[in-house]
């Protein structure tokens, strides 16, 4: 989730002007949100 690797992501990096740090920033935020929601759901479920 954190690092943009793969043909689909590298295909838009050049034309859109994205850098690896942009993917790390966005992926880090998504990872933190995923962990927070997962922990909340686990606490509610069990």
N, C-alpha and C positions, 0 to 999 in steps of 0.2 A: 504494500500500500504506500510505502513512503517514497521509494525511489522509482522514477518513471523509466522503466525498462520495457522493451518490446517494440515491435514494429508499429503498432498503432500509436503509441505515445511519441516515439522518435519521429514519426511521420509528420506530426504537428509542431514539433519543437522548432524546426528550421523556419518554416513559413510564418508561424505565429510569434516567433521571437522568445519562446519560453527557454529558461535556463534550468539546469538540474536543481538549483536552489529553490526555484518556484515549485517544482514537484515535491521537494522535501518539505517545504513549508505547508503546502496544501495536504500532503499525505500525513504529515505529523498531526495536523489539526483533525483530520478524519480519523486517525488512529486513536487519538485521545477521546473523541466523541464516541467511537465504537466501544472503547473500554468502559467509559462512564455508563453508557446505556446497558452494556452487558452486565456490569456489576449491579446496576439498579434492578434489572430483570431477574438476576440470580437471587437477589435479596427478597424480591417480591414472590418469586416462585417457591423458594425453599425456606 
